[in-house]
């Protein structure tokens, strides 16, 4: 699991995928989220704008990132 530090209260799911390197582009992030390939805290999430906060764990393609 990789830890990602943010300096704000939250980051949107699609932005986190790009920021963490799980997705190369915003379009790719949008597609994988809408296709149900991304989970937040163990549950599939299809909302691009979901607010990800400190302590949340995002999984995609066998990788996990935890927001700090």
Rosetta blueprint (number, residue, H / E / L):
1 X L
2 X E
3 X E
4 X E
5 X L
6 X L
7 X L
8 X L
9 X L
10 X E
11 X E
12 X E
13 X H
14 X H
15 X H
16 X H
17 X H
18 X H
19 X H
20 X H
21 X L
22 X L
23 X L
24 X L
25 X L
26 X H
27 X H
28 X H
29 X H
30 X H
31 X H
32 X H
33 X H
34 X H
35 X L
36 X L
37 X L
38 X E
39 X E
40 X E
41 X L
42 X L
43 X E
44 X E
45 X L
46 X L
47 X L
48 X L
49 X L
50 X L
51 X E
52 X E
53 X E
54 X L
55 X L
56 X L
57 X E
58 X E
59 X E
60 X E
61 X L
62 X L
63 X E
64 X E
65 X E
66 X E
67 X E
68 X L
